[in-house]
Structures are given as structure tokens and as C-alpha cells.
Amino acid sequence: VTNIISPMMSYFVLIIAFMQRYEPKAGMGTIISVMLPYSIAFGIAWSILFSIWLAMGWPFGPGAPLEYVAGG
């Protein structure tokens, strides 16, 4: 959800270079401040989707039930 605002992202420098083409004073803080609202919105949306998924009792994937049953 927050990959775009992480300085550890592999394309972060490339994004800064493209952004500086249109805004020469752009830097790390500019990218973070522009993308933070999107990261928050995506985080909220995915949390709601995950909550609905759990409430419906749907499995996470093929052969992946919601509860863990210990073998024995």
C-alpha cells in the first residue's frame, strides 16, 4: 500500500527524475506529500475489502481455509 512513499522502492529515484522534469524543485518530500493521501485511501479501501472478505467467510485461496487446524 505504501510502496510509492518508501525511499527504499527501486524506482524512487526514477520517479523523482520524472517529477523534476515538470517541477524542478521536487524532491523526496514532494513525492511523499503528493502520494500520502493515495496511500491512506488504498489502505482504508483494502482494510474494508479484507473485513468484508472475512465476514463472508470466504477462503483466502484454493486449499487455504480461514482457520488453522493443528495436525495430530
C-alpha positions, 0 to 999 in steps of 0.5 A: 500500500505504501510502496510509492512513499518508501525511499527504499522502492527501486524506482524512487529515484526514477520517479523523482527524475520524472517529477523534476522534469515538470517541477524542478524543485521536487524532491523526496518530500514532494513525492511523499506529500503528493502520494500520502493521501493515495496511500491512506485511501488504498489502505482504508479501501483494502482494510474494508475489502479484507473485513468484508472478505472475512465476514463472508467467510470466504477462503483466502485461496484454493486449499487455504481455509480461514482457520488453522487446524493443528495436525495430530 
